[in-house]
Amino acid sequence: MHKRRSNTGFLHNRQTASTVNNVTRHGAIVATLRMENGTGAEKLRSEFEKSFGTTPYEAEFEYEQGTHYYRSQEYASAKKLFERVADSYQSTRWSPWSQYYLGKISEVTTKLEDAAKRYENILKKYPTSDVYSRVLLSLRKYAL
């Protein structure tokens, strides 16, 4: 009598390999954006989306692309991405960070009252966010 072998182990290993590949490619996209290589990151992201479809990483990808534009002083492009992340991914850690960068854009474009209001809203809406201390530092400028 032959014992029937289960495919459970094979499927588990296949899923684990897929997850590792997914995480590795995600990291490569984020690193490429942080190295100021927007074109290379877009190519990697396109390939990633073809392979995996919509993923939980979308908010982070858009946020990182926004910071790329912010560092390049392309504020209009950065603002569009940060607004999309802030509105579309409110339950992620990237929403308050996007709000923070929208405040920074308001600062550099001398819309100081708008920046202060945005920072105050972040403190109220996201009191446990990891961006909280940066917001306090930015808001401190207006208290002096």
Buried (B, 14 or more C-beta within 10 A) or exposed (E): EEEEEEEEEEEEEEEEEEEEEBEEBBEBBBEBBEEEBBEBBBEBBEEBBEEBEEBEBBBBBBBBBBBBBBEEEEBEBBBEBBBBBBEBBBEBBBBBBBBBBBBBBBBEEEBEEBBBBBBBBBBEEBEEBEBBEBBEEBBEEBEE
